[in-house]
Amino acid sequence: MLVDAQIYFRAVREATRQAKRCIFILSWDIDSRIWLVPEGAVDGYPEPLGDFLHAIVAGRRELHAYVLNWDFTLLYAMERE
């Protein structure tokens, strides 16, 4: 169990880098511009989550990524992506 968000998001990035077939992200609220490792991951992939996922999937035809994000743009239209 990972309680610390910093450790958790670093682990998510590492697991995503190592994924072979599928990546599933289920989210209450996520912004594709966030950095999973704020100080920089230095792993050769882009830092923003959306660009990172795109680079990972684009480099591996057998890998599929699915993102389910609860959409509440009406509540936070001015604050969200």
Gaussian input, Z-matrix of N, CA and C with variables (Angstrom, degrees):
# hf/3-21g

backbone

0 1
 N
 C     1     B1
 C     2     B2     1     A1
 N     3     B3     2     A2     1     D1
 C     4     B4     3     A3     2     D2
 C     5     B5     4     A4     3     D3
 N     6     B6     5     A5     4     D4
 C     7     B7     6     A6     5     D5
 C     8     B8     7     A7     6     D6
 N     9     B9     8     A8     7     D7
 C    10    B10     9     A9     8     D8
 C    11    B11    10    A10     9     D9
 N    12    B12    11    A11    10    D10
 C    13    B13    12    A12    11    D11
 C    14    B14    13    A13    12    D12
 N    15    B15    14    A14    13    D13
 C    16    B16    15    A15    14    D14
 C    17    B17    16    A16    15    D15
 N    18    B18    17    A17    16    D16
 C    19    B19    18    A18    17    D17
 C    20    B20    19    A19    18    D18
 N    21    B21    20    A20    19    D19
 C    22    B22    21    A21    20    D20
 C    23    B23    22    A22    21    D21
 N    24    B24    23    A23    22    D22
 C    25    B25    24    A24    23    D23
 C    26    B26    25    A25    24    D24
 N    27    B27    26    A26    25    D25
 C    28    B28    27    A27    26    D26
 C    29    B29    28    A28    27    D27
 N    30    B30    29    A29    28    D28
 C    31    B31    30    A30    29    D29
 C    32    B32    31    A31    30    D30
 N    33    B33    32    A32    31    D31
 C    34    B34    33    A33    32    D32
 C    35    B35    34    A34    33    D33
 N    36    B36    35    A35    34    D34
 C    37    B37    36    A36    35    D35
 C    38    B38    37    A37    36    D36
 N    39    B39    38    A38    37    D37
 C    40    B40    39    A39    38    D38
 C    41    B41    40    A40    39    D39
 N    42    B42    41    A41    40    D40
 C    43    B43    42    A42    41    D41
 C    44    B44    43    A43    42    D42
 N    45    B45    44    A44    43    D43
 C    46    B46    45    A45    44    D44
 C    47    B47    46    A46    45    D45
 N    48    B48    47    A47    46    D46
 C    49    B49    48    A48    47    D47
 C    50    B50    49    A49    48    D48
 N    51    B51    50    A50    49    D49
 C    52    B52    51    A51    50    D50
 C    53    B53    52    A52    51    D51
 N    54    B54    53    A53    52    D52
 C    55    B55    54    A54    53    D53
 C    56    B56    55    A55    54    D54
 N    57    B57    56    A56    55    D55
 C    58    B58    57    A57    56    D56
 C    59    B59    58    A58    57    D57
 N    60    B60    59    A59    58    D58
 C    61    B61    60    A60    59    D59
 C    62    B62    61    A61    60    D60
 N    63    B63    62    A62    61    D61
 C    64    B64    63    A63    62    D62
 C    65    B65    64    A64    63    D63
 N    66    B66    65    A65    64    D64
 C    67    B67    66    A66    65    D65
 C    68    B68    67    A67    66    D66
 N    69    B69    68    A68    67    D67
 C    70    B70    69    A69    68    D68
 C    71    B71    70    A70    69    D69
 N    72    B72    71    A71    70    D70
 C    73    B73    72    A72    71    D71
 C    74    B74    73    A73    72    D72
 N    75    B75    74    A74    73    D73
 C    76    B76    75    A75    74    D74
 C    77    B77    76    A76    75    D75
 N    78    B78    77    A77    76    D76
 C    79    B79    78    A78    77    D77
 C    80    B80    79    A79    78    D78
 N    81    B81    80    A80    79    D79
 C    82    B82    81    A81    80    D80
 C    83    B83    82    A82    81    D81
 N    84    B84    83    A83    82    D82
 C    85    B85    84    A84    83    D83
 C    86    B86    85    A85    84    D84
 N    87    B87    86    A86    85    D85
 C    88    B88    87    A87    86    D86
 C    89    B89    88    A88    87    D87
 N    90    B90    89    A89    88    D88
 C    91    B91    90    A90    89    D89
 C    92    B92    91    A91    90    D90
 N    93    B93    92    A92    91    D91
 C    94    B94    93    A93    92    D92
 C    95    B95    94    A94    93    D93
 N    96    B96    95    A95    94    D94
 C    97    B97    96    A96    95    D95
 C    98    B98    97    A97    96    D96
 N    99    B99    98    A98    97    D97
 C   100   B100    99    A99    98    D98
 C   101   B101   100   A100    99    D99
 N   102   B102   101   A101   100   D100
 C   103   B103   102   A102   101   D101
 C   104   B104   103   A103   102   D102
 N   105   B105   104   A104   103   D103
 C   106   B106   105   A105   104   D104
 C   107   B107   106   A106   105   D105
 N   108   B108   107   A107   106   D106
 C   109   B109   108   A108   107   D107
 C   110   B110   109   A109   108   D108
 N   111   B111   110   A110   109   D109
 C   112   B112   111   A111   110   D110
 C   113   B113   112   A112   111   D111
 N   114   B114   113   A113   112   D112
 C   115   B115   114   A114   113   D113
 C   116   B116   115   A115   114   D114
 N   117   B117   116   A116   115   D115
 C   118   B118   117   A117   116   D116
 C   119   B119   118   A118   117   D117
 N   120   B120   119   A119   118   D118
 C   121   B121   120   A120   119   D119
 C   122   B122   121   A121   120   D120
 N   123   B123   122   A122   121   D121
 C   124   B124   123   A123   122   D122
 C   125   B125   124   A124   123   D123
 N   126   B126   125   A125   124   D124
 C   127   B127   126   A126   125   D125
 C   128   B128   127   A127   126   D126
 N   129   B129   128   A128   127   D127
 C   130   B130   129   A129   128   D128
 C   131   B131   130   A130   129   D129
 N   132   B132   131   A131   130   D130
 C   133   B133   132   A132   131   D131
 C   134   B134   133   A133   132   D132
 N   135   B135   134   A134   133   D133
 C   136   B136   135   A135   134   D134
 C   137   B137   136   A136   135   D135
 N   138   B138   137   A137   136   D136
 C   139   B139   138   A138   137   D137
 C   140   B140   139   A139   138   D138
 N   141   B141   140   A140   139   D139
 C   142   B142   141   A141   140   D140
 C   143   B143   142   A142   141   D141
 N   144   B144   143   A143   142   D142
 C   145   B145   144   A144   143   D143
 C   146   B146   145   A145   144   D144
 N   147   B147   146   A146   145   D145
 C   148   B148   147   A147   146   D146
 C   149   B149   148   A148   147   D147
 N   150   B150   149   A149   148   D148
 C   151   B151   150   A150   149   D149
 C   152   B152   151   A151   150   D150
 N   153   B153   152   A152   151   D151
 C   154   B154   153   A153   152   D152
 C   155   B155   154   A154   153   D153
 N   156   B156   155   A155   154   D154
 C   157   B157   156   A156   155   D155
 C   158   B158   157   A157   156   D156
 N   159   B159   158   A158   157   D157
 C   160   B160   159   A159   158   D158
 C   161   B161   160   A160   159   D159
 N   162   B162   161   A161   160   D160
 C   163   B163   162   A162   161   D161
 C   164   B164   163   A163   162   D162
 N   165   B165   164   A164   163   D163
 C   166   B166   165   A165   164   D164
 C   167   B167   166   A166   165   D165
 N   168   B168   167   A167   166   D166
 C   169   B169   168   A168   167   D167
 C   170   B170   169   A169   168   D168
 N   171   B171   170   A170   169   D169
 C   172   B172   171   A171   170   D170
 C   173   B173   172   A172   171   D171
 N   174   B174   173   A173   172   D172
 C   175   B175   174   A174   173   D173
 C   176   B176   175   A175   174   D174
 N   177   B177   176   A176   175   D175
 C   178   B178   177   A177   176   D176
 C   179   B179   178   A178   177   D177
 N   180   B180   179   A179   178   D178
 C   181   B181   180   A180   179   D179
 C   182   B182   181   A181   180   D180
 N   183   B183   182   A182   181   D181
 C   184   B184   183   A183   182   D182
 C   185   B185   184   A184   183   D183
 N   186   B186   185   A185   184   D184
 C   187   B187   186   A186   185   D185
 C   188   B188   187   A187   186   D186
 N   189   B189   188   A188   187   D187
 C   190   B190   189   A189   188   D188
 C   191   B191   190   A190   189   D189
 N   192   B192   191   A191   190   D190
 C   193   B193   192   A192   191   D191
 C   194   B194   193   A193   192   D192
 N   195   B195   194   A194   193   D193
 C   196   B196   195   A195   194   D194
 C   197   B197   196   A196   195   D195
 N   198   B198   197   A197   196   D196
 C   199   B199   198   A198   197   D197
 C   200   B200   199   A199   198   D198
 N   201   B201   200   A200   199   D199
 C   202   B202   201   A201   200   D200
 C   203   B203   202   A202   201   D201
 N   204   B204   203   A203   202   D202
 C   205   B205   204   A204   203   D203
 C   206   B206   205   A205   204   D204
 N   207   B207   206   A206   205   D205
 C   208   B208   207   A207   206   D206
 C   209   B209   208   A208   207   D207
 N   210   B210   209   A209   208   D208
 C   211   B211   210   A210   209   D209
 C   212   B212   211   A211   210   D210
 N   213   B213   212   A212   211   D211
 C   214   B214   213   A213   212   D212
 C   215   B215   214   A214   213   D213
 N   216   B216   215   A215   214   D214
 C   217   B217   216   A216   215   D215
 C   218   B218   217   A217   216   D216
 N   219   B219   218   A218   217   D217
 C   220   B220   219   A219   218   D218
 C   221   B221   220   A220   219   D219
 N   222   B222   221   A221   220   D220
 C   223   B223   222   A222   221   D221
 C   224   B224   223   A223   222   D222
 N   225   B225   224   A224   223   D223
 C   226   B226   225   A225   224   D224
 C   227   B227   226   A226   225   D225
 N   228   B228   227   A227   226   D226
 C   229   B229   228   A228   227   D227
 C   230   B230   229   A229   228   D228
 N   231   B231   230   A230   229   D229
 C   232   B232   231   A231   230   D230
 C   233   B233   232   A232   231   D231
 N   234   B234   233   A233   232   D232
 C   235   B235   234   A234   233   D233
 C   236   B236   235   A235   234   D234
 N   237   B237   236   A236   235   D235
 C   238   B238   237   A237   236   D236
 C   239   B239   238   A238   237   D237
 N   240   B240   239   A239   238   D238
 C   241   B241   240   A240   239   D239
 C   242   B242   241   A241   240   D240

   B1=1.4452
   B2=1.5233
   B3=1.3274
   B4=1.4623
   B5=1.5167
   B6=1.3124
   B7=1.4534
   B8=1.5252
   B9=1.2930
   B10=1.4591
   B11=1.5295
   B12=1.3269
   B13=1.4697
   B14=1.5233
   B15=1.3225
   B16=1.4612
   B17=1.5335
   B18=1.3093
   B19=1.4666
   B20=1.5276
   B21=1.3234
   B22=1.4624
   B23=1.5262
   B24=1.3256
   B25=1.4650
   B26=1.5270
   B27=1.3061
   B28=1.4748
   B29=1.5445
   B30=1.3350
   B31=1.4681
   B32=1.5295
   B33=1.3237
   B34=1.4639
   B35=1.5238
   B36=1.3106
   B37=1.4648
   B38=1.5293
   B39=1.3102
   B40=1.4710
   B41=1.5260
   B42=1.3227
   B43=1.4630
   B44=1.5241
   B45=1.3140
   B46=1.4621
   B47=1.5268
   B48=1.3109
   B49=1.4752
   B50=1.5221
   B51=1.3154
   B52=1.4585
   B53=1.5319
   B54=1.3390
   B55=1.4710
   B56=1.5246
   B57=1.3171
   B58=1.4681
   B59=1.5307
   B60=1.3592
   B61=1.4620
   B62=1.5263
   B63=1.3197
   B64=1.4657
   B65=1.5201
   B66=1.3200
   B67=1.4597
   B68=1.5213
   B69=1.3207
   B70=1.4642
   B71=1.5190
   B72=1.3235
   B73=1.4619
   B74=1.5212
   B75=1.3206
   B76=1.4612
   B77=1.5108
   B78=1.3142
   B79=1.4558
   B80=1.5166
   B81=1.3119
   B82=1.4579
   B83=1.5215
   B84=1.2919
   B85=1.4582
   B86=1.5218
   B87=1.2949
   B88=1.4565
   B89=1.5226
   B90=1.2913
   B91=1.4603
   B92=1.5176
   B93=1.3069
   B94=1.4616
   B95=1.5257
   B96=1.3281
   B97=1.4708
   B98=1.5292
   B99=1.3442
   B100=1.4651
   B101=1.5198
   B102=1.2932
   B103=1.4666
   B104=1.5186
   B105=1.3245
   B106=1.4615
   B107=1.5214
   B108=1.3233
   B109=1.4686
   B110=1.5354
   B111=1.3427
   B112=1.4692
   B113=1.5260
   B114=1.3189
   B115=1.4662
   B116=1.5270
   B117=1.3297
   B118=1.4597
   B119=1.5146
   B120=1.3145
   B121=1.4578
   B122=1.5291
   B123=1.2997
   B124=1.4693
   B125=1.5402
   B126=1.3388
   B127=1.4619
   B128=1.5293
   B129=1.3299
   B130=1.4547
   B131=1.5186
   B132=1.3060
   B133=1.4627
   B134=1.5326
   B135=1.3376
   B136=1.4684
   B137=1.5249
   B138=1.3028
   B139=1.4634
   B140=1.5296
   B141=1.3481
   B142=1.4744
   B143=1.5277
   B144=1.3182
   B145=1.4597
   B146=1.5267
   B147=1.3099
   B148=1.4644
   B149=1.5169
   B150=1.3277
   B151=1.4687
   B152=1.5213
   B153=1.3205
   B154=1.4657
   B155=1.5275
   B156=1.3441
   B157=1.4555
   B158=1.5301
   B159=1.3254
   B160=1.4678
   B161=1.5304
   B162=1.3083
   B163=1.4670
   B164=1.5267
   B165=1.3198
   B166=1.4591
   B167=1.5310
   B168=1.3196
   B169=1.4634
   B170=1.5323
   B171=1.3160
   B172=1.4662
   B173=1.5242
   B174=1.3163
   B175=1.4592
   B176=1.5199
   B177=1.3507
   B178=1.4745
   B179=1.5222
   B180=1.2967
   B181=1.4697
   B182=1.5363
   B183=1.3199
   B184=1.4642
   B185=1.5313
   B186=1.3264
   B187=1.4626
   B188=1.5244
   B189=1.3174
   B190=1.4659
   B191=1.5265
   B192=1.3244
   B193=1.4680
   B194=1.5238
   B195=1.3248
   B196=1.4546
   B197=1.5189
   B198=1.3222
   B199=1.4647
   B200=1.5227
   B201=1.3239
   B202=1.4536
   B203=1.5208
   B204=1.3151
   B205=1.4603
   B206=1.5175
   B207=1.3234
   B208=1.4480
   B209=1.5110
   B210=1.3133
   B211=1.4591
   B212=1.5243
   B213=1.3000
   B214=1.4595
   B215=1.5234
   B216=1.3404
   B217=1.4616
   B218=1.5192
   B219=1.3040
   B220=1.4598
   B221=1.5275
   B222=1.3202
   B223=1.4593
   B224=1.5311
   B225=1.3400
   B226=1.4470
   B227=1.5315
   B228=1.2981
   B229=1.4697
   B230=1.5232
   B231=1.2854
   B232=1.4540
   B233=1.5327
   B234=1.3251
   B235=1.4637
   B236=1.5176
   B237=1.3303
   B238=1.4515
   B239=1.5133
   B240=1.3148
   B241=1.4645
   B242=1.5122
   A1=107.94
   A2=115.64
   A3=121.23
   A4=108.64
   A5=117.13
   A6=121.88
   A7=110.85
   A8=117.41
   A9=123.27
   A10=109.39
   A11=117.71
   A12=121.58
   A13=112.08
   A14=117.88
   A15=120.11
   A16=110.74
   A17=117.02
   A18=121.54
   A19=110.08
   A20=116.42
   A21=121.62
   A22=111.31
   A23=117.87
   A24=120.55
   A25=112.23
   A26=117.15
   A27=120.06
   A28=108.82
   A29=116.75
   A30=121.10
   A31=111.12
   A32=117.58
   A33=121.38
   A34=109.97
   A35=117.11
   A36=120.16
   A37=110.49
   A38=117.24
   A39=121.15
   A40=110.86
   A41=117.98
   A42=121.03
   A43=110.79
   A44=116.97
   A45=121.27
   A46=110.50
   A47=116.54
   A48=120.11
   A49=111.63
   A50=117.36
   A51=121.53
   A52=113.63
   A53=117.17
   A54=120.65
   A55=111.00
   A56=115.69
   A57=121.30
   A58=112.56
   A59=117.27
   A60=120.16
   A61=114.63
   A62=117.48
   A63=120.36
   A64=112.03
   A65=114.27
   A66=122.61
   A67=105.75
   A68=116.89
   A69=121.83
   A70=107.95
   A71=116.41
   A72=121.63
   A73=107.02
   A74=115.83
   A75=122.40
   A76=106.69
   A77=116.65
   A78=118.80
   A79=112.41
   A80=114.10
   A81=120.35
   A82=108.86
   A83=116.98
   A84=122.24
   A85=107.38
   A86=116.76
   A87=120.52
   A88=107.89
   A89=115.46
   A90=122.12
   A91=106.54
   A92=117.44
   A93=120.67
   A94=112.97
   A95=116.81
   A96=120.22
   A97=113.30
   A98=117.72
   A99=119.20
   A100=111.05
   A101=115.71
   A102=123.02
   A103=106.56
   A104=117.87
   A105=120.52
   A106=111.21
   A107=115.88
   A108=121.71
   A109=106.09
   A110=117.63
   A111=121.06
   A112=115.42
   A113=117.34
   A114=119.49
   A115=112.02
   A116=116.58
   A117=121.89
   A118=111.30
   A119=117.35
   A120=121.73
   A121=112.68
   A122=116.79
   A123=122.80
   A124=110.84
   A125=115.47
   A126=120.03
   A127=112.60
   A128=115.58
   A129=119.69
   A130=114.81
   A131=117.40
   A132=121.85
   A133=109.64
   A134=117.41
   A135=120.00
   A136=111.60
   A137=116.79
   A138=121.59
   A139=114.48
   A140=120.41
   A141=118.92
   A142=111.06
   A143=117.02
   A144=122.53
   A145=112.67
   A146=118.09
   A147=120.90
   A148=112.23
   A149=116.69
   A150=120.95
   A151=110.89
   A152=116.03
   A153=121.58
   A154=110.51
   A155=117.55
   A156=120.94
   A157=111.20
   A158=116.07
   A159=119.95
   A160=110.89
   A161=117.21
   A162=121.10
   A163=111.32
   A164=117.38
   A165=121.28
   A166=110.39
   A167=116.88
   A168=121.32
   A169=110.86
   A170=117.89
   A171=120.75
   A172=111.89
   A173=116.61
   A174=121.01
   A175=114.84
   A176=116.73
   A177=120.25
   A178=109.90
   A179=117.07
   A180=121.62
   A181=112.71
   A182=117.65
   A183=120.93
   A184=112.66
   A185=117.87
   A186=122.82
   A187=110.34
   A188=115.60
   A189=121.84
   A190=108.58
   A191=116.41
   A192=121.50
   A193=109.04
   A194=115.57
   A195=122.61
   A196=107.83
   A197=116.05
   A198=121.07
   A199=107.90
   A200=116.48
   A201=122.51
   A202=106.41
   A203=116.01
   A204=121.61
   A205=109.11
   A206=117.28
   A207=121.00
   A208=108.01
   A209=116.95
   A210=122.00
   A211=110.02
   A212=115.94
   A213=119.64
   A214=109.57
   A215=114.71
   A216=120.03
   A217=112.70
   A218=118.02
   A219=118.68
   A220=111.40
   A221=116.76
   A222=120.22
   A223=112.82
   A224=116.44
   A225=121.01
   A226=112.88
   A227=116.91
   A228=121.73
   A229=113.30
   A230=118.79
   A231=121.28
   A232=112.38
   A233=117.83
   A234=121.35
   A235=114.40
   A236=118.17
   A237=120.76
   A238=111.55
   A239=114.09
   A240=123.18
   A241=110.38
   D1=130.33
   D2=177.52
   D3=-108.33
   D4=118.54
   D5=-177.36
   D6=-97.63
   D7=-41.10
   D8=-178.06
   D9=-72.23
   D10=122.50
   D11=-178.12
   D12=-60.01
   D13=-36.34
   D14=179.83
   D15=-61.56
   D16=-45.07
   D17=178.34
   D18=-67.51
   D19=-41.12
   D20=-179.51
   D21=-60.46
   D22=-52.07
   D23=-176.35
   D24=-67.61
   D25=-32.85
   D26=174.76
   D27=-64.83
   D28=-40.97
   D29=178.46
   D30=-66.50
   D31=-37.86
   D32=176.82
   D33=-62.02
   D34=-44.29
   D35=179.70
   D36=-62.92
   D37=-43.98
   D38=-179.78
   D39=-65.22
   D40=-43.40
   D41=178.71
   D42=-63.78
   D43=-38.39
   D44=177.77
   D45=-64.31
   D46=-42.43
   D47=178.02
   D48=-61.09
   D49=-32.05
   D50=-175.98
   D51=-93.80
   D52=-3.99
   D53=-177.00
   D54=-59.51
   D55=142.25
   D56=-178.19
   D57=-106.37
   D58=-40.69
   D59=-174.75
   D60=-122.05
   D61=-45.86
   D62=-173.96
   D63=-140.12
   D64=146.66
   D65=170.89
   D66=-127.61
   D67=125.77
   D68=176.33
   D69=-118.80
   D70=126.05
   D71=175.47
   D72=-123.48
   D73=117.12
   D74=176.42
   D75=-109.64
   D76=124.04
   D77=-168.92
   D78=-135.66
   D79=142.12
   D80=171.32
   D81=-79.12
   D82=-43.47
   D83=179.41
   D84=-156.74
   D85=123.32
   D86=-178.89
   D87=-143.85
   D88=148.35
   D89=179.43
   D90=-123.98
   D91=124.87
   D92=-175.84
   D93=-65.09
   D94=-11.29
   D95=-179.57
   D96=-89.08
   D97=-7.00
   D98=-177.98
   D99=-69.10
   D100=152.30
   D101=173.37
   D102=-100.55
   D103=125.76
   D104=177.52
   D105=-68.45
   D106=-30.33
   D107=177.63
   D108=-121.63
   D109=93.96
   D110=-173.48
   D111=-54.24
   D112=-33.04
   D113=-178.84
   D114=-83.01
   D115=-2.89
   D116=178.58
   D117=103.41
   D118=131.32
   D119=-176.25
   D120=-84.22
   D121=-27.27
   D122=179.29
   D123=50.78
   D124=51.42
   D125=179.39
   D126=-121.02
   D127=8.83
   D128=177.66
   D129=90.44
   D130=-2.43
   D131=178.72
   D132=-108.77
   D133=157.73
   D134=177.54
   D135=-59.05
   D136=153.06
   D137=-178.88
   D138=-80.03
   D139=-46.12
   D140=-179.04
   D141=-61.39
   D142=139.03
   D143=-174.70
   D144=-53.10
   D145=-48.51
   D146=-178.37
   D147=-60.49
   D148=-46.57
   D149=178.88
   D150=-65.71
   D151=-37.88
   D152=178.18
   D153=-61.59
   D154=-50.59
   D155=179.80
   D156=-60.76
   D157=-42.77
   D158=178.94
   D159=-59.98
   D160=-45.47
   D161=-179.50
   D162=-63.64
   D163=-41.35
   D164=179.76
   D165=-63.05
   D166=-49.46
   D167=-177.00
   D168=-70.18
   D169=-38.99
   D170=-179.77
   D171=-63.31
   D172=-29.03
   D173=-178.66
   D174=-83.95
   D175=-9.07
   D176=-177.37
   D177=-139.29
   D178=102.40
   D179=-176.85
   D180=-60.79
   D181=-28.37
   D182=-177.20
   D183=-82.50
   D184=-6.43
   D185=-177.17
   D186=-98.13
   D187=131.58
   D188=178.62
   D189=-121.82
   D190=137.31
   D191=178.45
   D192=-117.65
   D193=134.74
   D194=179.36
   D195=-124.96
   D196=130.09
   D197=179.58
   D198=-125.21
   D199=121.19
   D200=175.30
   D201=-111.90
   D202=115.21
   D203=-175.91
   D204=-122.55
   D205=125.41
   D206=175.64
   D207=-66.08
   D208=125.23
   D209=-173.99
   D210=-101.05
   D211=115.49
   D212=175.78
   D213=-131.06
   D214=48.66
   D215=-176.83
   D216=-63.89
   D217=-26.91
   D218=178.92
   D219=-64.26
   D220=-32.14
   D221=-179.45
   D222=-78.15
   D223=-34.88
   D224=-174.08
   D225=-127.46
   D226=36.33
   D227=-172.81
   D228=-53.72
   D229=-35.55
   D230=-175.92
   D231=-87.12
   D232=-14.27
   D233=-174.82
   D234=-105.40
   D235=-9.81
   D236=-172.99
   D237=-117.02
   D238=163.57
   D239=178.37
   D240=-63.55

